[in-house]
Amino acid sequence: MSDPAVEAAQRAEQASGWWKSGHSTPWDAGYAVDAAREALRPIRELHRELSVSALDEDAEVEHGMRLVLDNLAPLIYSTEELMER
């Protein structure tokens, strides 16, 4: 069985190379933030896909999807990203 958090942390560690940067800890190198972003990546992709597909639904279904997606957005996007949307 896989653990998405562990897999995301491993991908972030490989991508960041914090141990080569001279930082004393992964946190100092931004590794923790990278890991969190990596864990959210598939959720963000699904959120984008569902946001687009909501437009193809009838008004009632689109409204319900929009309510859910809009409530999830602050949990998966930064404030800056939300302001750009």
Residue, then its C-alpha position, 0 to 999 in steps of 0.5 A: m500500500s502506498d502513502p501519498a504523503v511519503e511519495a510526495a516528500q520523496r519527490a520533493e526531496q529529489a527535486s529540491g536537492w536541499w542537502k546540496s544547498g548548504h542549508s542545515t535542515p530541509w525546512d531552511a531550504g524550503y523542503a517542507v513547503d516543496a513537499a506540501r506543494e507536491a502533495l497538493r499537486p494531484i488535488r490541484e490538477l483534479h480541481r482544475e479539471l472539475s472546474v472546467s467540466a462544471l461548465d458543461e453541466d446544467a445550471e443546477v449541477e454546475h452551481g453545486m459543483r461550484l460551491v464545493l470547488d470554491n470552498l476547496a480552493p483556499l485549502i489548495y491554492s495560495t492567496e496569490e494564486l486565488m487572486e489571479r483566478 
